[in-house]
Amino acid sequence: MSKLTNAIPRDKFVPLFKEVREEVLAEDMPTLQRVRPSDVVGVSLFVWDEMVHRKVAEQPFKIAPIINSGMNGIYEFVEKELGRPPVTDVLATRFFNEVNPEMSFVDVTLVQCFPDDIHISDVEFSDNRRPVGGGKPEKGLRNYHGLHIFDDFIERLKAIARDQAVSRLSLVVGGKGLYEVFARHGFQVSETTMAQIAFKRTGVGFSMYMNVK
């Protein structure tokens, strides 16, 4: 079992509901490629950006044909250029409760990857009892208040990183307004050229990281 599973603060949200079911989706890269291909694309682009920044990849636009072909084979391309697996550990899991047994309220995808990171590919901790704006929960609704456990999640990730001698936590900002949220938790915008451009021009799609001491 992936050691990354210890980052999930189950003790903080499971007692809040009558019935909670966990579904582990992936604990290795081949499975993640099958069940969460978008997460694989995201982490592959993140790793490539770091490779370019660190001069491991000396031709930044060598990846262009992969991007232009719809990202087919992107992980294998990055692995070949890096000369080793970009990802060494994987956890993708989700949780369901009785409020809506068909739609997850907690989703987490974590990978241990180049350069020396635990990378948060996906994270959601939603209190699906509490829709934003009030009212009753509706089937298919995704706009909920949070469970207020992100702090605990990050602290557990830090502990795992220290135990595994991993130097950073990282993520990619996927929506407007999330920069401020992650900055409050100690993340800073990556120094890579692409991250700086995306941060200044669009405010989304840029990587952030936190050094773990």
Secondary structure by P-SEA (a helix, b strand, c coil): ccccccccccccccccccbbbbbbccccaaaaaaccaaaaaaaaaaaaaaaaaaccccccccaaaaaaacccaaaaaaaaaaccccccbbbbbccccccccccccbbbbbbbccccccccccccccccccccccccccccccccccccaaaaaaaaaaaaaaaacccccccccccccaaaaaaaacccccccaaaaaaaacccccbbbbbbcc
